[in-house]
Amino acid sequence: MGVVFIEDSEHPRFNARLTVKGKPFTSMLTPRRIQDFLERYNIVYRRHKGNKQVSLEKQMQIDKDVAKQMDEIKRHLKTAR
């Protein structure tokens, strides 16, 4: 699912061409990394509907952490040039 989001992204920088240390970012999205992310943020999928069960506070924290990580990636890419 994460790969699909990146491949469908129209963002000028965070899209399918994004690389980290010379590797395509999409190749780094392994099932294990996704599972680690889900466990870290206590995200549980409902078995019947496939919807995420996350409180509003937890979702806000996740959004904040993702924004912080994306900013760090952006700064890293700028300094790598």
C-alpha positions as a printed Julia matrix, in Angstrom:
81×3 Matrix{Float64}:
   0.0    0.0    0.0
   2.83   2.41   0.83
   4.46   1.77  -2.54
   1.16   2.57  -4.29
   0.93   5.9   -2.43
   4.45   6.83  -3.5
   3.98   5.67  -7.09
   0.71   7.63  -7.38
   2.16  10.73  -5.72
   2.19  13.93  -7.76
   4.42  15.67  -5.21
   7.45  17.25  -6.91
   9.95  15.56  -4.59
   8.25  12.71  -2.7
   7.3   10.49  -5.62
   8.43   7.25  -7.27
  11.8    8.81  -8.22
  12.75   9.5   -4.57
  16.03   7.82  -3.63
  17.78   7.48  -0.29
  21.51   6.77  -0.39
  21.19   5.83  -4.05
  18.39   3.3   -3.5
  14.81   3.84  -4.66
  12.69   4.58  -1.59
  10.02   2.15  -2.78
  12.56  -0.7   -2.59
  13.06   0.1    1.09
   9.35  -0.39   1.95
   9.43  -4.0    3.03
   6.62  -5.82   4.84
   8.85  -5.93   7.94
   9.38  -2.15   7.94
   5.66  -1.59   7.52
   4.96  -4.02  10.37
   7.51  -2.19  12.56
   5.77   1.12  11.78
   2.35  -0.33  12.64
   3.67  -1.77  15.91
   5.5    1.44  16.85
   2.33   3.5   16.51
   0.01   0.84  17.91
  -2.03   0.63  14.71
  -4.35  -2.37  14.61
  -6.26  -3.36  11.5
  -9.81  -4.61  11.78
 -10.01  -8.07  10.33
 -13.43  -7.71   8.7
 -13.34  -4.25   7.19
  -9.63  -3.52   6.94
 -10.04  -0.14   8.64
  -7.41   1.2   11.01
  -8.3    1.64  14.67
  -6.41   4.71  15.82
  -7.59   7.37  18.25
  -7.7   10.97  17.07
  -4.84  11.87  19.41
  -2.71   8.99  18.12
  -3.47   9.93  14.5
  -2.42  13.52  15.2
   0.83  12.27  16.74
   1.46  10.0   13.74
   0.82  12.89  11.33
   3.21  15.09  13.31
   5.91  12.39  13.35
   5.51  11.69   9.63
   5.79  15.41   8.85
   8.94  15.59  10.98
  10.46  12.57   9.22
   9.62  13.97   5.78
  11.25  17.28   6.77
  14.37  15.41   7.9
  14.47  13.51   4.59
  14.05  16.79   2.72
  16.94  18.4    4.64
  19.09  15.29   4.14
  18.45  15.34   0.4
  19.3   19.05   0.19
  22.62  18.56   2.0
  23.46  15.48  -0.09
  23.53  17.54  -3.28
